[in-house]
Amino acid sequence: MKYTFYLMLAILLVACENQRLEPAAYVQWVEDEAHQLCKKNILQGVEYLLQYQPLEYVVANEERDEQLPTTTLQQRKKELEGLQYFKLRMQSKQGEDVLMTNLSDPAEYDLRVNYYSFDFKHDIYLVEGADTLQCRLFHFVRSHGIAPYVDFVMAFDQASQASGNKQLVLTDRALANNPMEFNISKEAINNIPEIITY
C-alpha cells in the first residue's frame, strides 16, 4: 500500500513537470487560484487580487489567439525579459465603483484618482532574496465607474540574488492605509506548465 502511494505520487509529479497547455488553457491555469500564482487580501470592503504574470502569460494575453507562433513568443519575451510582471486588481465587495468605497467627501474621489495615478507606485515594492525592489513600470487602468474594480499593471527588475520566493508588499494609503503582503512561492512558479507554440 505504501509503495503504491509513492508510485502514484511519482507519476503525478512527472505528469505535472511535463504538462504542456495551449495558450488559452495556459492563461486559465495561471489565473486559477488553486495554483498559487494569484493571491487575495480583503481589507475594509475592498478585495485586492494580485496576479503573478510569467512572460509566456503576458504574451498569450496580448495575442489572445488559439495558436501562438514560436517566433512571436520568442521575440516578445526578448522585449520583456529583465523584468517580472504583476497585475493588481482592486475590487469593491459591495459592487460599486471601488474608488467610491467609504467616501466621506466627493472631493476625496479626485484625491484618490490622483494618488493611484501618481503616488501609489511608491507604496508598492517586491522583496526577493536580499533585494527590495521598487516598481520600475507602473500603469493605473481605470474603469471610470463602469466596473466595480480598477487594475494596476506593474513590473519590477529581476532580483540580483533571486531566491525564487516573491513577496509583494503594498500600503494603500487611500482606502486601507494598512500594509499587505502577497507571497508567491518558488514551488508555485516552478510548477508552471509549458505553453504550446507552433
Backbone hydrogen bonds in HBPLUS format (Angstrom, degrees):
<---DONOR---> <-ACCEPTOR-->    atom                        ^
c    i                          cat <-CA-CA->   ^        H-A-AA   ^      H-
h    n   atom  resd res      DA  || num        DHA   H-A  angle D-A-AA Bond
n    s   type  num  typ     dist DA aas  dist angle  dist       angle   num
A0005-PHE N   A0001-MET O   3.11 MM   4  6.41 155.3  2.17 147.2 153.0     1
A0006-TYR N   A0002-LYS O   3.16 MM   4  6.50 161.7  2.19 148.7 152.6     2
A0007-LEU N   A0003-TYR O   2.89 MM   4  6.08 152.2  1.97 146.1 154.2     3
A0008-MET N   A0004-THR O   2.92 MM   4  6.14 163.1  1.95 152.1 156.0     4
A0009-LEU N   A0005-PHE O   2.92 MM   4  6.16 156.4  1.98 149.7 156.9     5
A0010-ALA N   A0006-TYR O   2.95 MM   4  6.11 156.9  2.01 143.7 149.6     6
A0011-ILE N   A0007-LEU O   2.99 MM   4  6.25 158.0  2.04 149.2 155.1     7
A0012-LEU N   A0008-MET O   2.94 MM   4  6.14 158.8  1.98 147.7 153.6     8
A0013-LEU N   A0009-LEU O   2.94 MM   4  6.18 158.9  1.99 150.2 155.6     9
A0014-VAL N   A0010-ALA O   3.01 MM   4  6.21 161.5  2.05 149.7 154.4    10
A0015-ALA N   A0011-ILE O   2.90 MM   4  6.08 157.5  1.95 147.9 154.7    11
A0016-CYS N   A0012-LEU O   2.93 MM   4  6.17 153.8  2.00 147.8 154.6    12
A0017-GLU N   A0013-LEU O   2.99 MM   4  6.20 154.8  2.05 146.2 153.0    13
A0018-ASN N   A0014-VAL O   3.10 MM   4  6.27 146.2  2.22 146.2 154.2    14
A0019-GLN N   A0016-CYS O   3.36 MM   3  5.19 166.6  2.38 102.1 105.0    15
A0194-GLU N   A0019-GLN O   3.00 MM 175  6.34 159.1  2.05 161.6 156.1    16
A0021-LEU N   A0194-GLU O   2.93 MM 173  6.32 160.2  1.97 153.1 156.5    17
A0196-ILE N   A0021-LEU O   2.74 MM 175  5.55 159.6  1.78 148.4 146.7    18
A0026-TYR N   A0022-GLU O   2.78 MM   4  5.90 152.2  1.86 160.3 169.7    19
A0027-VAL N   A0023-PRO O   2.99 MM   4  6.25 161.0  2.03 152.7 155.9    20
A0028-GLN N   A0024-ALA O   3.10 MM   4  6.36 162.5  2.13 146.0 150.7    21
A0029-TRP N   A0025-ALA O   2.86 MM   4  6.03 152.9  1.93 145.2 152.9    22
A0030-VAL N   A0026-TYR O   2.99 MM   4  6.27 163.7  2.01 155.8 158.8    23
A0031-GLU N   A0027-VAL O   3.05 MM   4  6.24 153.5  2.12 147.7 155.2    24
A0032-ASP N   A0028-GLN O   3.01 MM   4  6.07 122.8  2.35 140.9 154.4    25
A0032-ASP N   A0029-TRP O   3.26 MM   3  5.23 144.9  2.39  97.7 107.6    26
A0035-HIS N   A0032-ASP O   2.97 MM   3  5.85 165.2  1.99 127.3 131.3    27
A0036-GLN N   A0033-GLU O   3.09 MM   3  5.43 167.1  2.11 115.5 117.9    28
A0052-TYR N   A0037-LEU O   2.87 MM  15  5.40 176.4  1.87 168.7 169.8    29
A0039-LYS N   A0050-LEU O   2.83 MM  11  5.19 151.5  1.91 149.0 156.1    30
A0050-LEU N   A0039-LYS O   2.77 MM  11  5.19 158.8  1.82 157.8 162.4    31
A0041-ASN N   A0048-TYR O   2.85 MM   7  5.10 151.5  1.93 146.7 155.3    32
A0048-TYR N   A0041-ASN O   2.68 MM   7  5.10 176.6  1.68 167.8 169.0    33
A0043-LEU N   A0046-VAL O   2.87 MM   3  5.35 162.1  1.90 155.2 157.4    34
A0046-VAL N   A0043-LEU O   3.01 MM   3  5.35 152.5  2.08 112.7 121.4    35
A0093-LYS N   A0045-GLY O   3.00 MM  48  5.44 168.3  2.01 154.3 151.1    36
A0047-GLU N   A0091-GLN O   2.79 MM  44  5.10 170.9  1.79 158.9 159.2    37
A0091-GLN N   A0047-GLU O   2.88 MM  44  5.10 157.6  1.93 145.7 153.1    38
A0049-LEU N   A0089-ARG O   2.85 MM  40  5.06 163.6  1.88 150.6 156.1    39
A0089-ARG N   A0049-LEU O   2.85 MM  40  5.06 160.1  1.89 141.9 148.6    40
A0051-GLN N   A0087-LYS O   2.76 MM  36  5.10 161.7  1.79 156.5 162.4    41
A0087-LYS N   A0051-GLN O   2.93 MM  36  5.10 150.2  2.02 139.6 149.2    42
A0053-GLN N   A0085-TYR O   2.91 MM  32  5.19 158.4  1.96 149.4 142.2    43
A0057-TYR N   A0054-PRO O   2.95 MM   3  5.20 122.5  2.29 104.5 119.4    44
A0058-VAL N   A0054-PRO O   3.04 MM   4  6.45 156.3  2.10 155.2 162.2    45
A0059-VAL N   A0055-LEU O   3.00 MM   4  6.30 164.7  2.02 156.1 159.1    46
A0060-ALA N   A0056-GLU O   2.90 MM   4  6.04 166.1  1.92 148.0 152.4    47
A0061-ASN N   A0057-TYR O   2.90 MM   4  6.00 155.9  1.95 150.0 156.4    48
A0062-GLU N   A0058-VAL O   3.00 MM   4  6.23 147.3  2.11 143.0 152.1    49
A0063-GLU N   A0059-VAL O   2.91 MM   4  6.13 164.5  1.94 158.7 162.3    50
A0064-ARG N   A0060-ALA O   2.90 MM   4  5.79 161.9  1.93 144.9 150.6    51
A0198-TYR N   A0068-LEU O   2.94 MM 130  6.11 149.0  2.04 134.8 142.6    52
A0073-LEU N   A0069-PRO O   3.10 MM   4  6.46 163.5  2.12 156.8 160.7    53
A0074-GLN N   A0070-THR O   2.91 MM   4  6.13 169.2  1.93 155.9 158.8    54
A0075-GLN N   A0071-THR O   2.92 MM   4  5.96 165.3  1.94 148.0 152.4    55
A0076-ARG N   A0072-THR O   2.97 MM   4  6.04 167.3  1.99 150.6 154.5    56
A0077-LYS N   A0073-LEU O   2.88 MM   4  5.93 158.6  1.92 150.3 156.9    57
A0078-LYS N   A0074-GLN O   3.06 MM   4  6.18 149.9  2.15 141.5 149.1    58
A0079-GLU N   A0075-GLN O   3.23 MM   4  6.59 145.2  2.36 139.6 148.3    59
A0079-GLU N   A0076-ARG O   3.10 MM   3  5.06 119.8  2.48  93.3 108.0    60
A0080-LEU N   A0076-ARG O   2.98 MM   4  6.26 142.7  2.13 145.0 155.8    61
A0081-GLU N   A0077-LYS O   2.80 MM   4  5.72 136.1  1.99 150.0 159.3    62
A0084-GLN N   A0156-PHE O   2.74 MM  72  5.28 152.6  1.82 151.4 161.0    63
A0156-PHE N   A0084-GLN O   2.89 MM  72  5.28 153.8  1.96 145.5 153.7    64
A0086-PHE N   A0154-MET O   2.91 MM  68  5.25 158.4  1.96 151.4 152.2    65
A0154-MET N   A0086-PHE O   2.91 MM  68  5.25 175.3  1.92 156.6 156.6    66
A0088-LEU N   A0152-PHE O   2.82 MM  64  5.06 162.4  1.85 149.3 155.5    67
A0152-PHE N   A0088-LEU O   2.76 MM  64  5.06 142.2  1.90 147.6 158.5    68
A0090-MET N   A0150-VAL O   2.92 MM  60  5.46 164.7  1.95 161.7 166.6    69
A0150-VAL N   A0090-MET O   2.93 MM  60  5.46 144.9  2.06 146.6 157.9    70
A0092-SER N   A0148-PRO O   2.95 MM  56  5.64 163.0  1.98 163.6 166.6    71
A0095-GLY N   A0092-SER O   3.43 MM   3  5.39 161.4  2.47  97.7 103.1    72
A0100-MET N   A0097-ASP O   2.80 MM   3  5.42 161.0  1.84 122.0 128.6    73
A0101-THR N   A0098-VAL O   3.19 MM   3  5.31 163.2  2.22 106.0 111.1    74
A0103-LEU N   A0100-MET O   3.25 MM   3  5.35 138.5  2.43 138.1 127.2    75
A0108-GLU N   A0105-ASP O   2.83 MM   3  5.36 149.0  1.93 117.9 127.7    76
A0109-TYR N   A0106-PRO O   3.21 MM   3  5.72 151.8  2.29 109.8 116.6    77
A0112-ARG N   A0108-GLU O   2.94 MM   4  6.22 149.5  2.04 148.3 156.1    78
A0113-VAL N   A0109-TYR O   3.01 MM   4  6.39 160.0  2.05 152.7 157.7    79
A0114-ASN N   A0110-ASP O   3.00 MM   4  6.17 161.1  2.03 147.2 152.3    80
A0115-TYR N   A0111-LEU O   2.88 MM   4  6.08 157.9  1.93 145.1 151.7    81
A0116-TYR N   A0112-ARG O   2.88 MM   4  6.12 173.5  1.88 162.3 162.4    82
A0117-SER N   A0113-VAL O   2.97 MM   4  6.01 143.8  2.11 141.6 151.8    83
A0118-PHE N   A0114-ASN O   3.00 MM   4  6.07 156.3  2.06 152.3 156.9    84
A0119-ASP N   A0115-TYR O   2.80 MM   4  4.90 140.8  1.95 129.9 142.7    85
A0120-PHE N   A0115-TYR O   2.84 MM   5  5.77 146.9  1.95 156.8 152.0    86
A0122-HIS N   A0119-ASP O   2.97 MM   3  5.63 150.2  2.06 118.5 126.6    87
A0123-ASP N   A0120-PHE O   2.82 MM   3  5.30 160.1  1.86 118.3 125.2    88
A0171-THR N   A0123-ASP O   2.99 MM  48  5.43 141.8  2.14 143.3 154.8    89
A0125-TYR N   A0169-VAL O   2.96 MM  44  5.51 159.8  2.00 158.5 165.0    90
A0169-VAL N   A0125-TYR O   2.87 MM  44  5.51 169.6  1.88 168.6 171.7    91
A0126-LEU N   A0133-LEU O   2.82 MM   7  4.99 160.0  1.86 144.9 151.2    92
A0133-LEU N   A0126-LEU O   2.70 MM   7  4.99 173.7  1.71 154.3 154.7    93
A0127-VAL N   A0167-GLN O   2.77 MM  40  5.06 172.1  1.78 149.9 152.6    94
A0167-GLN N   A0127-VAL O   2.96 MM  40  5.06 155.1  2.03 149.7 155.6    95
A0128-GLU N   A0131-ASP O   2.94 MM   3  5.35 161.4  1.98 150.3 156.5    96
A0131-ASP N   A0128-GLU O   2.96 MM   3  5.35 152.8  2.03 137.5 135.7    97
A0136-ARG N   A0155-ALA O   2.77 MM  19  5.65 161.7  1.81 158.0 162.4    98
A0137-LEU N   A0155-ALA O   3.22 MM  18  4.94 161.6  2.25 129.2 131.5    99
A0155-ALA N   A0137-LEU O   2.97 MM  18  4.94 146.9  2.09 139.4 136.3   100
A0139-HIS N   A0153-VAL O   2.88 MM  14  5.16 141.3  2.03 148.5 156.9   101
A0153-VAL N   A0139-HIS O   2.90 MM  14  5.16 158.7  1.94 148.2 153.9   102
A0141-VAL N   A0151-ASP O   2.72 MM  10  5.03 167.9  1.73 155.8 157.1   103
A0151-ASP N   A0141-VAL O   3.19 MM  10  5.03 168.1  2.21 147.4 146.9   104
A0146-ILE N   A0143-SER O   3.01 MM   3  5.55 164.5  2.03 123.5 125.5   105
A0166-LYS N   A0184-ILE O   2.81 MM  18  5.09 174.0  1.82 160.4 162.5   106
A0184-ILE N   A0166-LYS O   2.77 MM  18  5.09 170.5  1.78 158.8 162.1   107
A0168-LEU N   A0182-PHE O   2.87 MM  14  5.14 154.4  1.94 155.7 155.5   108
A0182-PHE N   A0168-LEU O   2.86 MM  14  5.14 146.9  1.97 146.4 156.6   109
A0170-LEU N   A0180-MET O   2.99 MM  10  5.40 157.1  2.05 146.9 154.3   110
A0180-MET N   A0170-LEU O   2.75 MM  10  5.40 149.8  1.84 156.5 167.0   111
A0176-ALA N   A0172-ASP O   3.10 MM   4  5.51 142.2  2.25 139.3 150.6   112
A0177-ASN N   A0172-ASP O   2.50 MM   5  5.09 166.3  1.51 153.4 148.9   113
A0189-ILE N   A0185-SER O   3.17 MM   4  6.53 158.2  2.21 148.6 154.2   114
A0190-ASN N   A0186-LYS O   2.82 MM   4  6.06 158.6  1.87 153.0 159.6   115
A0191-ASN N   A0187-GLU O   3.05 MM   4  6.18 128.3  2.33 140.2 152.3   116
A0191-ASN N   A0188-ALA O   3.32 MM   3  5.24 139.4  2.50  92.6 103.6   117
A0192-ILE N   A0189-ILE O   3.24 MM   3  5.58 168.0  2.26 112.9 115.6   118
